[in-house]
Amino acid sequence: MSWAEEKLALRKRFRQMRRRQDRDALAAASGLICDRLLALSQLQKADRVFCYVSYGGEVETRPLLTALLESGKTLLLPRCQLGARIDCVPVSNLDELSPGAYGILEPPQSYPAVDWTQVDFAVIPALACGENGFRLGQGGGYYDRFLSGAGCLSAALCLEEFLIPAVPQEEHDQPVGWIITQRRTLCFEKP
């Protein structure tokens, strides 16, 4: 089985697991994960934080987004564009988000984007993560392209039960600096 085929099989497995998740358990685990993330000194030092808006069983980020705004940081959210590319868009009001191309809440098209290199710290979604520092995304490559271009510190948020020993890597896959679950924080960032 090739890496690509193995990743497809893993995506199928973890999507099925997501559909069976208990919403209350997801909310509780998400709170613990976000607390762990907010405790990271590297995030606390960051001025401009990029973060995804949770959708479809992902670790819930709405409380995290609110906390980042309340802390005075510049919050940047993704907006999907053609060519499997995301814009980094500064926002100050979460009530102005609306469903984008995939039904995920995004900043309005009228909001100007900033260059990826302006991001200090990025919070990246994951379908699953590996203890090897790589994440399994939905397969579009949006966040791998972002990570390769941004060059910033990054963390993936993942439920403990979606953590596996290793995610198969392809040439374009980008590692993250931290993987945070409700039980632990795994660091891959070089000191």
N, C-alpha and C positions, 0 to 999 in steps of 0.2 A: 504494500500500500504506500503511495506517495505521501509526502507531507501535506499536499493540498487535499488529498482524499481523507487523510487522518483528521485534518481540521474540519472538513465537512461533517464527518461522523461525530466529532466532538460538539460541533454547533447543534446538530440534531439532538444529541443527548441532553445538552444543557438548556436548549429551548424547551424541551419536554419537562425538564425539572422546573423551569421558571413557571410554566403553566400550572404546575401543581403546588406552587408556593402558597403558604398561608399569609394573607395580607398583614395581619397583626404581627406575625413573627418577622416579616420583612421590615415593617416600620420600626420595630424594636431593634433589630439588627442594624438597620440603617442609622438609627440614632447613635448607637455605639461606634459604628464605623466613622461617622462624621465627627464625633467627639475626639476619636483617636487622630483623625486628620488635623483637626483644629489645634491639637496639642503639639504638632510637629513644629519645632523652632524654625525650620526652613520656610514653612508656610507663613508663620507669624511674621517673619522678616520680609516676606514678599509684598511689594506694593501693588502689582498688577497680576491678578489671579484669573486664569481661564478655567471654566468649569462647565461640564455638560448639564443639561436639564434632563432629569430622569424620565424614562419612558418604558412602558411595557415590562415591568418586573425588575428593572435595574435598581441598584442601591439608590434609595430616594435622596435627592439633593435639595429639595425646596428649603428645608430648614438650614442647610449649609449655605445656600445662596443668600438667604436672609441674613445669616450671621456674618458672612463676608461683607455684605453691603453695610451692615450696622457697625462693623469694625473700621470703616472708612477706607477700605481697599477699593481699588478700581476693579470692578467685576466685568470680565469679558465672557460672553457666551457665544457658542457656535451658531452660524447660519449656513446651511448647506447651499452650495453653488454647483453649477454644471461642472462636469469633469471630476467628480468625486473629491471636491475641494470644500473646505470650510473657511468662512470668514471669522475673524475674531472681532466681536462687536461689543463696545462698552455699553453697559446699561446701568441705570440707577433706579428703575422701577419695574419690578417683575410683573406688575399688572398689565404692562404694555406688550407682553409676549403673545404671539398667536401661532397656531399650527402652521408648520412649514411643509416642505416637500414630502416628508415621511410621517406627518401628523405630530411631529415633536415640536414643542413650543420653542419659538425662535424670536429674536429681535426683529422689528419691522425692517423691510428692505430700505426704508428711508434713512435708517441709522447708518452713519459711516463706519466702515471697518478700519481697524488698525493693522499694521504689519505684524505677522506672527512673532517676529524677533522682539517685540515689545512686551511679550509675556514673561513674567518672572517665574511663575509656578503654574503648572497645568494639572487639572484633575480630569482623568480620562475614564470613560466608561469601559466595562468589560463584561462579556458574556461569561467568561471564566478566566482564571489566571493560573500561571504556573509558578512553582517555587524556584524557577530558573529566571524570574524577572520579566517574563513576557506575558502578554495578555492575549486572549482570544476575543476578537471583536466580531462584529456581524458579517464581516467579509467584504465590505466596500473599500477598505483602505483609507478612509477619510482621516482617521486619527494617526495612522502610521505616517502618512504624508505630512500631517501637521507636526508630529514629533520630530521628524527628520529636518523640517524647515525651521522650527522654532528654537531648538537648541536650549530649552529651558529645563528646570527641574520638573519632575512629573511624578504623579501617583495614580495608581488605578485602584478603584474601590471594588471590593469583591466579597461576596458572602463566603464564609469559611467552607461551606459545603460545595462551593464552586471552585475551590482551590485544588489543583492537581499537581503532581510532582514536576511535570514539564509540559509546556505548550510547544508543539512542533513549530520550528522556525523556518520561514522562507526568507529569501534575500532582502525583501522590502520590510520585513517586520522590525519594529523598533522596541527596545526594552523600556521599562519605566524605572524610575529611581526607587519607588516604594510601592508595595502592594499592601493595602490595609483591609483587614477583615474585622469582624466584630470581636475576635479573640486575640489578634496579634498584628504587629506591624513588621513587615519584612523589608529590609533596606538593601538596595542594590547600588545605591549611589556611592561613588568613590569619595572617601573623605578628603 
